[in-house]
């Protein structure tokens, strides 16, 4: 159940966020709601994740360490999808539609240069990354009618969080949610991967 912020406290938080960011009242309110939702997703489990999808997360952790960043963000999950062994269908689609996985990796590197911190052994997720893994990817698997979370569902979840870094990188390369969702469903159907929906479009 979503946390309800009392009106007076909520309005004060929105005003403070608006003053800090310069955003409109409506946009500041949306930001606050997203932050509340994201804070409830810190416990991430991988019971429904395929082996490939779990490997994507492992690779994302490696990218955090190799790039000397402090937390695992959506951009690191995107990098994990760029491995042909782990990324699976998501890798194939990005390679075909984003001008090659090298173009995506270059865009990530430009947006998130190497840092100077050493990540701890237990890498923490950013709020957006935690949301993608705990709620976003399972929701996308449910929407496409599949009983598992694959790398393709992680990609869809990244594209569904419009204000996360990975989504901004992908949209900058001309990659957006609805065409990718259609492509994923069509390719899974062609591969004979069953959906519980007759027409998932």
C-alpha positions as CSV (number, residue, x, y, z in Angstrom):
1,X,0.0,0.0,0.0
2,X,1.4,3.4,-1.0
3,X,2.4,5.7,1.8
4,X,0.0,8.7,2.2
5,X,1.7,12.0,3.1
6,X,-0.5,14.4,5.1
7,X,-1.6,17.4,3.1
8,X,0.3,20.0,5.0
9,X,3.6,18.0,5.0
10,X,3.1,17.1,1.4
11,X,2.5,20.6,0.3
12,X,5.6,21.8,2.2
13,X,7.7,19.0,0.7
14,X,6.5,19.9,-2.8
15,X,7.3,23.6,-2.3
16,X,10.8,22.8,-1.1
17,X,11.4,20.5,-4.0
18,X,10.0,23.1,-6.4
19,X,12.3,25.8,-4.9
20,X,15.3,23.5,-5.2
21,X,14.6,22.3,-8.8
22,X,12.7,25.2,-10.4
23,X,10.1,22.7,-11.6
24,X,6.4,23.5,-11.7
25,X,4.2,22.5,-8.8
26,X,2.7,19.6,-10.7
27,X,6.1,18.2,-11.8
28,X,7.5,18.7,-8.3
29,X,4.5,16.7,-6.9
30,X,5.1,13.9,-9.4
31,X,8.7,13.8,-8.4
32,X,7.7,13.4,-4.7
33,X,5.3,10.6,-5.5
34,X,8.0,8.7,-7.5
35,X,10.4,9.1,-4.6
36,X,7.9,7.7,-2.2
37,X,7.2,4.8,-4.5
38,X,10.9,4.1,-5.1
39,X,11.7,4.1,-1.3
40,X,9.3,1.2,-0.9
41,X,11.2,-1.0,-3.4
42,X,14.5,-1.4,-1.6
43,X,14.1,-5.1,-1.0
44,X,14.8,-6.8,-4.4
45,X,14.3,-10.5,-4.9
46,X,15.1,-12.5,-8.0
47,X,12.9,-15.5,-7.6
48,X,11.1,-14.9,-10.9
49,X,14.2,-13.8,-12.8
50,X,15.7,-16.0,-15.5
51,X,19.4,-17.0,-15.3
52,X,20.2,-14.5,-18.0
53,X,18.4,-11.7,-16.2
54,X,20.2,-12.5,-13.0
55,X,23.5,-12.4,-14.9
56,X,22.6,-9.0,-16.2
57,X,22.4,-7.8,-12.6
58,X,25.7,-9.5,-11.8
59,X,27.3,-7.7,-14.7
60,X,25.8,-4.4,-13.7
61,X,27.6,-4.8,-10.3
62,X,30.9,-5.4,-12.1
63,X,30.4,-2.3,-14.1
64,X,29.8,-0.3,-10.9
65,X,33.1,-1.5,-9.6
66,X,35.1,-1.1,-12.8
67,X,33.8,2.4,-13.4
68,X,34.4,3.3,-9.7
69,X,30.9,4.4,-9.1
70,X,29.2,4.4,-5.6
71,X,25.8,2.9,-6.4
72,X,24.2,0.6,-9.0
73,X,22.0,2.8,-11.2
74,X,19.9,2.2,-14.2
75,X,22.8,3.0,-16.5
76,X,24.7,0.0,-15.1
77,X,21.7,-2.3,-15.7
78,X,21.7,-1.0,-19.3
79,X,25.4,-1.9,-19.6
80,X,24.6,-5.4,-18.3
81,X,22.1,-5.8,-21.1
82,X,24.9,-5.1,-23.6
83,X,26.6,-8.4,-23.0
84,X,25.6,-10.9,-25.7
85,X,25.6,-13.8,-23.3
86,X,23.5,-12.1,-20.6
87,X,21.5,-9.6,-22.5
88,X,19.8,-12.2,-24.7
89,X,16.8,-10.7,-26.6
90,X,17.4,-7.3,-25.2
91,X,21.0,-7.4,-26.5
92,X,19.7,-8.4,-30.0
93,X,17.1,-5.6,-30.1
94,X,19.5,-2.9,-28.9
95,X,22.2,-4.1,-31.4
96,X,19.6,-4.0,-34.2
97,X,17.7,-0.8,-33.4
98,X,20.1,1.4,-31.5
99,X,22.9,1.5,-34.2
100,X,24.8,-1.3,-32.4
101,X,25.5,-2.0,-28.8
102,X,28.8,-0.1,-29.1
103,X,26.7,3.1,-29.7
104,X,24.7,2.4,-26.6
105,X,27.9,1.8,-24.5
106,X,29.5,4.9,-25.9
107,X,26.4,7.0,-24.9
108,X,26.5,5.5,-21.4
109,X,30.2,6.3,-21.0
110,X,29.5,9.9,-22.2
111,X,26.6,10.3,-19.7
112,X,28.4,8.7,-16.8
113,X,32.2,9.1,-16.9
114,X,34.4,7.0,-14.6
115,X,34.3,8.0,-11.0
116,X,36.9,8.1,-8.2
117,X,35.2,6.1,-5.5
118,X,35.5,2.4,-4.7
119,X,32.2,0.6,-4.4
120,X,31.8,-1.6,-1.4
121,X,31.5,-5.4,-1.9
122,X,27.7,-5.2,-1.4
123,X,26.8,-2.7,-4.1
124,X,23.6,-0.7,-3.2
125,X,20.9,0.0,-5.8
126,X,19.8,3.5,-6.6
127,X,16.1,4.2,-6.1
128,X,15.4,3.9,-9.8
129,X,17.4,0.7,-10.2
130,X,15.7,-0.8,-7.2
131,X,12.3,0.1,-8.6
132,X,13.1,-1.4,-12.0
133,X,14.2,-4.7,-10.5
134,X,11.6,-5.0,-7.7
135,X,8.5,-3.7,-9.5
136,X,9.2,-2.5,-13.0
137,X,10.6,-5.7,-14.7
138,X,8.0,-8.0,-13.0
139,X,5.2,-5.6,-14.1
140,X,6.5,-5.8,-17.7
141,X,6.7,-9.6,-17.6
142,X,3.1,-9.6,-16.4
143,X,2.0,-7.1,-19.2
144,X,3.5,-9.3,-21.9
145,X,2.0,-12.4,-20.3
146,X,5.2,-14.2,-19.5
147,X,5.8,-16.1,-16.2
148,X,9.4,-15.1,-15.8
149,X,11.5,-11.9,-15.8
150,X,13.9,-11.9,-18.8
151,X,16.5,-9.4,-19.9
152,X,13.8,-8.0,-22.3
153,X,11.6,-7.1,-19.4
154,X,14.4,-5.3,-17.7
155,X,14.9,-3.3,-20.9
156,X,11.2,-2.4,-21.0
157,X,11.2,-1.4,-17.3
158,X,14.2,0.9,-18.0
159,X,12.2,2.6,-20.8
160,X,9.1,2.9,-18.6
161,X,10.9,5.0,-16.0
162,X,11.1,8.2,-18.0
163,X,13.2,10.2,-15.7
164,X,15.9,7.6,-15.1
165,X,19.3,7.9,-16.7
166,X,19.1,4.7,-18.8
167,X,15.8,5.9,-20.3
168,X,17.3,9.3,-21.2
169,X,20.3,7.6,-22.9
170,X,18.1,5.2,-24.9
171,X,15.6,7.9,-26.0
172,X,18.6,10.0,-27.1
173,X,19.4,7.1,-29.4
174,X,15.9,6.9,-30.8
175,X,14.8,4.0,-28.6
176,X,11.4,4.3,-27.0
177,X,9.0,2.0,-25.0
178,X,6.1,1.2,-27.3
179,X,8.1,0.2,-30.4
180,X,10.5,-1.9,-28.3
181,X,7.6,-3.6,-26.6
182,X,6.0,-4.5,-29.9
183,X,9.4,-5.8,-31.2
184,X,9.9,-7.9,-28.1
185,X,6.4,-9.5,-28.2
186,X,6.8,-10.2,-32.0
187,X,10.2,-11.8,-31.5
188,X,9.1,-13.9,-28.6
189,X,6.0,-15.0,-30.5
190,X,8.2,-16.0,-33.5
191,X,10.4,-18.0,-31.1
192,X,7.4,-19.9,-29.8
193,X,7.6,-18.4,-26.3
194,X,4.1,-18.7,-25.0
195,X,2.2,-15.8,-23.5
196,X,-0.9,-16.3,-21.4
197,X,-2.5,-13.5,-23.5
198,X,-3.9,-14.3,-26.9
199,X,-3.0,-10.8,-28.2
200,X,-0.4,-9.1,-26.0
201,X,-0.3,-6.0,-28.2
